[in-house]
Amino acid sequence: MFARPPHDYSATMDLRLRVHGRILDVGQVGHRFLILAETCDCPPGTEAELVVTVDGKETVQILPDGTAARNGIVHFQ
């Protein structure tokens, strides 16, 4: 028999990439990278922000390196 801890918790999360006011959906997240649900031309030096919302609390991370437009991969710290 498997016993569940009495306080299981699953956070509500939303990740989006904001580029020049345009909001892009994130399709997948890995360790220090994400893959966009759609491609976007965002070369190095382009102002981009990763907007992470967990249980209604939003944090924003600046992405100084932009994204690789051909494969939709965005690296972050």
C-alpha positions in Angstrom: 0.0 0.0 0.0 1.2 3.5 -0.9 0.7 6.2 1.7 0.4 9.8 0.5 1.8 12.5 2.6 -1.0 14.5 4.2 -0.1 17.7 2.5 0.4 17.0 -1.2 0.8 20.2 -3.1 0.9 21.0 -6.8 1.7 24.6 -7.8 0.0 26.4 -10.6 2.7 27.5 -13.1 2.8 29.6 -16.2 5.9 30.5 -18.3 6.0 33.0 -21.1 8.7 34.8 -23.0 8.2 38.5 -23.5 10.0 40.0 -26.5 9.5 43.6 -27.4 6.0 43.5 -25.8 5.1 40.3 -27.7 4.2 37.4 -25.4 5.3 33.9 -26.6 4.2 30.6 -25.2 6.7 28.2 -23.8 6.3 24.6 -25.0 8.9 22.8 -22.8 11.3 23.6 -20.0 14.6 21.9 -19.2 17.6 22.7 -17.0 18.6 26.3 -18.0 16.8 26.3 -21.3 13.3 26.4 -22.7 11.8 25.6 -26.0 9.2 28.0 -27.4 5.8 26.7 -28.6 6.4 28.9 -31.7 9.6 30.2 -33.3 10.7 33.8 -32.9 13.6 35.7 -34.3 15.3 37.1 -31.2 19.1 37.4 -31.9 21.7 38.1 -29.1 21.2 41.6 -27.7 17.4 41.5 -28.3 15.6 42.6 -25.1 13.7 39.5 -23.8 12.2 38.5 -20.5 11.2 35.2 -19.1 8.0 35.7 -17.1 7.4 32.9 -14.5 4.1 32.9 -12.6 3.8 30.4 -9.7 0.6 30.4 -7.8 -0.2 34.0 -8.9 3.3 35.4 -8.0 5.1 36.7 -11.0 8.9 36.9 -11.4 10.7 38.2 -14.4 14.2 37.2 -15.6 16.1 39.2 -18.2 17.5 37.1 -21.0 20.5 39.0 -22.4 21.5 36.4 -25.0 18.2 36.3 -26.9 17.0 33.0 -28.5 18.1 30.8 -31.4 15.4 31.5 -33.9 15.9 28.4 -36.0 15.1 25.9 -33.3 13.2 28.0 -30.7 15.6 27.2 -27.9 16.2 29.9 -25.3 19.0 29.6 -22.7 18.9 31.3 -19.3 20.8 31.3 -16.1 
